[in-house]
Amino acid sequence: MNYAQFTALLLLLPLASFTVLGIWGRKYIRQASGIIGTTVLLVITALSLYAAYSYFLVDGQTNGTYQPIIALQLPWLQFGYQQLSIDMGILLDPISVMMLVVISVVSLMVHIFSLGYMKDEERYSTYFAFLSLFTFSMLGLVISVNIFQIYMFWELVGVSSYLLIGFFFTKPSAVAASKKAFIVTRFADLGFLIGILILGIQCGTLDFMSIIERLTNPQSEAYIGMTSTGFLGLSSLTWALILVFMGGAGKSAMFPLHIWLPDAMEGPTPVSALIHAATMVVAGVYLVARLFPVFQLDEIAQNIVAWTGATSALFAAIIATTQTDIKRVLAYSTMSQIGYMMFALGVSGYGGEAGLGFTASMFHLFTHAFFKSLLFLGAGAVIHYAHSNDMLHMGGLRKYMPVTHATFLLACLAIAGVPPLSGFFSKEEILLAAWQGNKAIYFIALGTAGLTAFYMFRLYFMIFWQRDKHYHSDHGEAPFSMKLPLLVLGALTVGTGFIPFAQWVSSDGKPFETALHLDFSAAPIAMVVAGIGLAYSFYRKENDKPARLSAALGSLYRSAYNKFYIDELYLFVTHKIIFRFIGRPAAWADRNLVDGTVNGLATSTENAAGAIKGWQSGKVQHYALYFFGGVLVLAFLFIYLWK
Amino acid sequence: MLQDLLILMRAELMLILIIFLLLFLKLGSASLRNETVMNMVNGLLLVVLALGFLVKDSGMIFGNMFRTDDLLRLEKNMLTLGTLIISLQSYQWLKKHDQAMEFYLLMLSTLLGMFFMLSAANLLMFYLGLELSTIPLAAMVNFDFNKKQSSEAGFKMIVSSAFASGLLLFGISWLYGTTGTIDFSGLAASLDGSPLQLFAFITLVAGFGFKISAVPFHLWTADVYEGAPVPVTSYLSVISKGAVLFVFTSVLYSVFHAMGTVWYNMIFIIAVATMITGNLFALRQDNLKRFLAFSSIAQVGFMLVGISGQSREGAAALIFFVLIYIFSNLAAFGVITLVSSASGRERISDYRGFYQSNPALTWILAIALFSLAGIPPTAGFFGKFFLILAGAGKGNWLLITIAALNMIISLYYYLRIIKAMFMEHNASPLAKVDIPFSPRIALAICVAGILITGLYSGAYQYIYQLLS
């Protein structure tokens, strides 16, 4: 079938919606702007689902393999260098079609949720205009046919997320956060840009399909050229891949480029659900998956991907156990889950069963998008009701917010990996791939799974159970527009796990069978149960007062009779040992070393600027001196030294 | 012969005619209103522009001292367009000025000088053009008669350019001494890279470096930009710089290709120093004009990265970027001119909360700054990408990494202004600025240019094809 028209609509519609809302929204159609934006997204979602239906079920397959389809290709520029041409187009293959579905469905849910959540904002129409812009950029990113196009949309995604994170621009922290996010990801993009240039110049093309085709052929000129030249002991292929991955790691908030993500929580909560849960932050994973046939050729690059992912997964999970800001816990948990997707790619082989890691990574991306945006939207509803971000100000909310409570619980179970919810299946595949690929990473992932269950249920119990904090809310749980997305996403959280993902998405396009291994699942499930149990015993009721803890320590024997003694011991272990000796140093390293380096760079740049200021004295005779000095230095360099 | 002269030199002849017309009007008794003069000159500039596009021709005259072809015509058209935009933008400022006619006399003389410089096929012609485009500029810088800073800037400009011209002439005489010719084609054939010629080349680079404010020949820039009236600053930083960059590129590529390695290394060093210094200074500036002066120094560093590609792509990327730079920088200066002539305020801190009172101007300035920072979908993104791609063709990844790092630093300070305008609340923001018809047209041209030039690839391809 012909995909050109309706896939082009996928890009044109949100762009049109952005233009209309941006130009006329404020003055003429303020009230209608939410409805317009949402309707456009509804159409886009329908189109994406139709695209997925026809690609996966009707005509995507030829000879038992899913082939990439170039739905549209417009030659945009013929750049002279070795006939380098740049095209703009639309590429449909299993992963891009899957991403279309994820982005449009989550974006639609966020639009609907925002109808209620942002109702009283003064810049209501601007908000929806920015959402349209973001959706446009993100859709453009995933359907890119070449690496220049993806870079362009990549930066556009950065701009639109800058606008959205800084949406509450009267809050200084929001402004600082948006700027930090923009600059840090832009810093990572510096690597991406250089990686693109190396690939483009060495392969003589920027087109994804041609790059993959040339580099996977060991006899090709491009492959020989890239593997025989090198720098600092690494071949230029390795360098190019590492640099491209650096861009991906920045967008996907991988350690140590993750520092912008927690701060970015200053944006409106639905925005976090869209950008920081399901779409933009997985762009890095998508980028690696897009170039996966090339990545799997290079062992060093693969190992870097795997270990960056594993480190981030564990690191973020540890920090998440110590946070009390509800959105920050979710932010760290996102980072941790993306770490899973990343190392799954890193440990994966290519083709058939060996490519399980690839499939698992994409599967987890898919399921995670729904349950994590559900968590963020649920958190949004909670914040809307309790007027606070801090878990310490919450408790007992299950009585007031039954729908939110039920869906939030579902999402927590899913992210923890409790069968038969979606997160269980995808995480199980990832663990299996890690077991086959790299045992060390498997054990890290297993430990992280336990931690995940613990901190998610810590969050859950502290919000919905514990003592009632007496809320002065002037409204009920939430309007229907906010409940509906929760229910839809809840249903997806339950249902998506049963999709036979390996039938559709695999590293080489050929479907393969995956099966559950009950004996293999035992260890992860045991970890999850332990994590949840621990959280239950600590946080089901409020009992972690530091004063009581020290009192308990002072009268050890009296506590022996106490039923809570075990709890207190666990509390001691977690708060005094795990939190203090692992969690706090991790958080400290995060705050001081990683943040500090970035801040330090900024400060030293400013100091350098101050130091050379003496140059600019305002006296012409000094200027003449420097001028002639410059000539002499150049003459010295090039006539004497260089000769 | 006469026909050739009329067609090949039509842009120059038109400018000379306008200059004489203005001179006679000035000397005559009729007293014209400033608005009339401005509208007349703008109309005539439009005619020059149209003539530049309409007739195609190429050839050499005056004993092979003056040449023209499609590429030079395009470059001249770009400069004319830029001058026209600046002329439209200076409407508010010039309306109240006593000497509007003289301002145009000076400005058009410098433009004429640039045209001759571009068309020069001979070092002497080039030198004459360069001087004609520099000396009147110093007088223009001095055009805020009642501001002491302005006269100081004018003085600094004339003295500094005297150094540069002296060195340039020195270099030219060495070149003549060693090769016996001052023809570009003759020079290209007989240069052999002897130390004496190298030294001559260095002084030549210093002369060019002065005009494009490359480090370490840039020190005059900040003071002069700050002291000069805003339209003159924008003229200096865009038109004058653009013209010299065109000539610099063509001289490097066509005359000095025998010394390719030397000039590559030299451009490498200068480009790195220029980007870093420009950016570090720009970080600290609070005066917007001074800020743009330093950021434009950094932009020149990027253009040198493109030039260092030593390829057809490099030259095409440079010309393409200058076009984008004209639109982006003039859009920024256009807004600053309006604000400065309405309120006299030029500091970044004055722009806090600018969005509250002037949303349209804020958006224009933001688009311009995004383009200068190289953010898609503005043209600046494409321009910078091509420059860096051309530079990367040489495989010098150190230079490319430094360039990319500098792009991030520059993003930081461009965002600072955007943040001040949009995100910082101000109890008493700048008053609403009224935008008269002429500046409105100028801003519309610039914004359209920023948004279209990048996405429409034809512009780049056209330039590339002209370079064959």
Interface residues (C-beta under 8 A of the other chain):
Chain A: W76 L77 Q78 F79 G80 Y81 I86 F148 M152 F153 E155 L156 V159 G166 F169 T170 V175 K179 F182 I183 R186 F187 L190 L193 I194 L197 I198 G200 I201 F231 A602 T605 E606 A608 A609 G610 I612 K613 W615 Q616 G618 V620 H622 Y623 A624 Y626 F627 F628 G629 G630 V631 V633 L634 A635 L637 F638 I639 W642 K643
Chain B: F155 K156 V159 S160 F163 A164 L167 P195 L198 F199 I202 T203 V205 A206 G209 F210 V215 P216 F217 L219 W220 A222 D223 V262 N265 M266 I269 T277 L280 F281 L283 R284 S311 R312 E313 A316 F370 I375 P376 P377 F381 F385 F386 I388 L389 A390 A392 G393 G395 W397 I400 T401 A404 L405 M407 I408 I409 L411 Y412 L415 K419 F422 M423 E424 H425 S457 Y460 Q461 Y464
